[in-house]
Amino acid sequence: MSDKTLALIQREVDDYISQFKEGYFSPLALMARMSEEVGELAREVNHFYGEKPKKADEAENSVEMELGDILFILSCFANSLNIDLTEAHDKVMHKFKTRDADRWTKKLTEQ
């Protein structure tokens, strides 16, 4: 397991994209790409956990690779809009910890 941070992932993606004249796609194109990748993840989950087996001629893929594709596109999307994913994550965690603090039953912990 790697100890990469979201910031490092975003820099690595930016270094990769920055070598091309085209740069990042537009937000609309990135949204379409994200939707496409989420659809591919859904297909893999359905094959692996659902009732729909793969066809013999379907390419081998994995939930792991599809999640990796989504992380790459998410990083592209965030970078193109100058959004720090670590900050975004911190804000979302704060929202869940406050708004949803009592929404689900917590596990009892030994003290």
Helices and strands as residue ranges (DSSP letters): H 6-17, H 27-49, H 63-80, H 85-99
